[in-house]
Amino acid sequence: MFFYKKRNVHGLLLLDKPRGISSNNALQKVKIIFNAKKAGYIGTLDPLATGMLPICFGECTKFSYYLTESHKTYHVIAKLGEKTSTSDSDGVIIQKRPILFNFRKLLLSIREFIGLIEQMPSMYSAIKYNGIPLYKYARRGINIIRDTRKVTIYDIYSIHQEKNLITFKIFCSKGTYIRTLIDDLGEKLGCGAHVVFLRRLQVASYLHTQLVTISDLYKLSSLKNIDNVKIFQNIDDLLIPIDDLISFLPKIYLSTEESYNFKLGAKIDFFSNIKNSLVRVIEEKSKRFIGVGKINKEALLIPYRLVSRFTN
C-alpha cells in the first residue's frame, strides 16, 4: 500500500467469507485491503461456513441493527449417523449410530422444526459468558449452563438425501444456530448428524449474487491508476451506500438550510402525508443521505440517527 494513514471509509460490503477462517479474521483482512479506520461484521459465521458476511464500514455501523435483526437463508449439507463434539465436521466423532429411517420419516421430522422453536446454543458458539466466548470455555473442557433461545424457522426446502448425506435450504430468523438444528434433527431421527457444509446465501434482501471475495478485493486493489491518485477507487466502487440498509423507509428531502439545522439536532417543521414514522433524510442539493429522522403527529421531523457531518 502507498498510503499508511487509515482512511474514513463508509458503506456496506457483502463479503463471501471463505472456508477455514473465522469471521473476525476475514474482517481484519478486508480492513487492511481497504486501509479502513473502522469496520465491523454482522452475524458470525463459523470457520467451516462460507457465504454472506456483511461488513459495515465507518458510519454504516450506526445502521447495522437493521441487518442484525433480519432473516437469513442457508444452504446446508449434513452427514447422518455421526454425532460430533461441535455438531460439525471440525469436531471429533463422539457417537456413531445406524441410519434406520426412510425418506418419509425424514420429511416428517424436518417439518417438526418449522415454526417457532427453542434452541440450546452450542458450547462451541461465539456467545459470550462473562465477556468470554463459549467456545473458549469448551476448549478447556468447561461446560457453562446456557438458557434456551426462541427462534423461527420459516421454511426448510429443496430437501435431498443421498446415502448418508442430506442437503436442504433453511430460511430462518436471526439468532438461529444451524449446527444446533442439525444436531437436534439427528437426535430426532435416532442416528445423530452433523454439518459438513454450510453457506449463507442471503441476509435480508441481499442475495448471494452480490457477494465479493477476498481474492476479488486483492485483484482490484492491485489495479492502480497511472498517477496513483485513486488507488482505492476500484474497491470503493464495490461498497453499497449506507442508506441502502434502510431502503424500506420512505425518503424525504431537505433544503441546504434545513439539512444544516437537522444535522445539528434541530427539529424541523415538515408537512407531509407521513406521520409517526421513521424516514430517510436526504439533502436535496447534494443528494447525500444525512440520517434517519422521525416525523411525529405534529408534523415535526425529529433527528433519530445522524450520519456524522465530518464524513467524506
Secondary structure, DSSP 8 states (H G I E B T S, - for coil): ----S-B---EEEEEEE-TTS-HHHHHHHHHHHHTBS-EEESS---TT-EEEEEEEEGGGGGGTHHHHTS-EEEEEEEEESEEETTSBTTS-EEEE------HHHHHHHHHTTSEEEEE---SSSS-EETTEEHHHHHHTT-------EEEEEEEEEEEEEETTEEEEEEEE-TT--HHHHHHHHHHHHTS-EEEEEEEEEEETTEEGGG-B-HHHHHHHHT---TT-TTTTHHHHTT-B-GGGGGTTS-EEEE-HHHHHHHHTT--EE--SS--SEEEEEEETTT--EEEEEEE-TTSEEEEEEE--TT--
